Structures are given as structure tokens and as C-alpha cells.
Amino acid sequence: MESHAARAKGLFQKGYNCAQSLLLAFASDVGLDERTASALSSSFGGGMGRLREVCGALTASFMVLGLVYGGYPPGEDAAKAEHYRRVQEMAAAFREANGTLLCRELLGRPSGPDRYVPDARTAEYYAKRPCADIIARAAEALANYLDTHPPFNHSTLQ
């Protein structure tokens, strides 16, 4: 069976954005069909619509965390705090592995609303971008996290 990391990297190399690649790699695990996963994550590529903010692969990791551990009702503050702790753990691991959470710093490229047109996906594009490897590392870290942190019953938190 193909690993989540290999699947995510392969999806990016087929032309999906960073967020789509990661979420699609986990879609069947979290009960999403491919169309929904692709549409849901489509706005987060390039650090949120190429604004070069938080990396789309990390954002999609947060989506998966929400699908697995979130869904608590209003007023369950302990569950919310536990969920946010998980998000911050994932962010810290991503920062440690990559040096930053920000797309513009990962790529060394500026942001701005006038930069919304995606670059052509050529061999040169893939050769100069670290994205495929960043996405693969994020998927591997998420898979490891999910394997070692089973979902819990929100109502048992105090």
C-alpha cells in the first residue's frame, strides 16, 4: 500500500496544489470523497490563494486534525483546548522540520494580490521548488501523529 507521503507527493506532481495534495492523500481515511476534498482544500494552495501565508500542506493537516479530533459542540472548552493543543503540536513539528510555517519563507518568494496566477507546472518548476518534499514530510508527520494519537470521546474531557 502506498504511504500517505508518497501519495501526497505524487498528487502534487500531477498538478494538485499543496493543500489539495495533502488532504486528498488522507481523504478516504477521514470519510471525504475526492471531489469534496479537492474543492475544500483548493483555496489554500500557495499559502492561501498564493498569498504566501501559512503553507497549504500544513493548513490541510489542520483540516485532517479537525475531521479526526474536532467536532466538539459549543461550550466544551476542554475539548477545544485539547484540539488546539494538537494543532499547535503539528505546527511546531512542521516549523522544526522546515524552519517556518510560511509559504513565502519556504519558497523565498514574495506575496501579494497581484501574484494570483499559478506558475506553469514544468520540469523546471518541480526542480526548483521544495514543495513536493515539504508536502511529503507533512503527510508523513500527520500519518505518524494519527497512528500514535487515537481519536477520543470529547465528553470524557474535564
N, C-alpha and C positions, 0 to 999 in steps of 0.2 A: 504494500500500500504506500502510495506517495505521501511524504510528510507534508504538513501544513506549510513549512518553509519552502519546500520545492514547488508546491502548488502555487503559493503566493508569488514567488519569483517568476514562475512560468506565465502566470496571468499578466504580470506587469510586462513581460517581454512580448506578450501577444497584443499589447496596446491598452490594457486597462490602466487607470490611474492608480496611484499608491494606495489610496483608501479602498478603492474597489478591489484591488488585488488581495489585500489582507482580508477584508470582510468576505469576499467570495470564497477564499480558502477555508473559512470556518462556517460558511452558510449552512451547510447540511447539519453541522454539529449543533447549531442554535435554532434550527427549525425555520430557516429562511429559504425561500426558493431563489434561484439565481437572479431572476428579473428584479425581485424586491431588493435583494442585497446590492445589486448593481446600481439600481436607482437611488436607494437610500444613501449610499456612500459616494455617489457621483459628484456631489458638490464639494467634497473635502480634499480632492486631489490638488497637488501643488501647494499644500499648506492652506487649504480652504480657498478654492477657486483661483489658484495661482496668486494669492495674496502673500504667499511665502510665510505664513504664520506657523502654527503647530503642524508638524509633519502629518500628512494624511494617513500613513500607516499606523501611527500612534493613535490618532483620532479613531480609526476603525477598531483598534484594540480596545479602546474605551467603549465603543458600541457593543463589542462582544462581551465585555465585562458587564455592561448593563443588561444584556439579554440573559446572561447566566446568573448574575448575582443581584440585579436590580429588581424593579417591580414592586417595591415595598409601598404601602399606602401612606398618605399624608399622616404625620404625627408619629411615625415610627422613626424617631430621631436616632436611636441606636443603630438601626439598620442602615439609615442614610450615612451615618458616620462610618460604619464598617465598610460600606460601599465606597465612599470617598477615600478611605484608607487604601483600599485595593487599587483605585485609580492612581493615587499618588505613588504607591509602590511600583506600579507599571511604568509611570512617568520617570521615576528615579532610576529604574533599571535601564530604560531607554536612554536617558541622559548619560548614564555611566558608560553604556556601550557605544554611544555616538557623539558625546561631548555637548550636545544641545538637543532641545526639543523642536527648534525652529527650522523650517524648511530652508529659509534664506541662508542660514548659517551652515546647514548641511551641504548646500549646493554652492555657497559663495556667490549667490545671485540676489540682486535687489528685488524688492517687491513693488507693487504699485498697480493701481486700477487700469493703467494702460498696457499692462502685460498679461492680458487675459487670453491671448491666442496661444494655444499649445504649440510647442516645438514639434517639428516633424520627427516621427519615430524612425530614425535612420540608424545604420550601424554605428555611425559617429556619435549619435545621441546616446546610445546604450554604452558605448565605450568610455565616454567621458563622465557619465552620471553614476553616482554611488547608490542610486535609488534601489535597484534590484537587490543588492546585498543588504541594504538597510531594511527593506521590506522582509527579506528572508529572516534576518536576525529578529525583527519584531515578531514575526509569526512563530518562530521557534521559542522565543521568550514567553509569548502568550500561551502556546501549547503546553510548555513546561509548567507555567503557572496554573493553568486549568487542571492539569494532571495532579498537581500537588495541593490544590485548594478546592476540594469538592463543594458544590453548592450547599447552602444551609437553609434551614427553615427560619424565615425572618421573625416569626412570632416567638422564637426561643431567646432572642436577644433581650437583654435587660436595659 
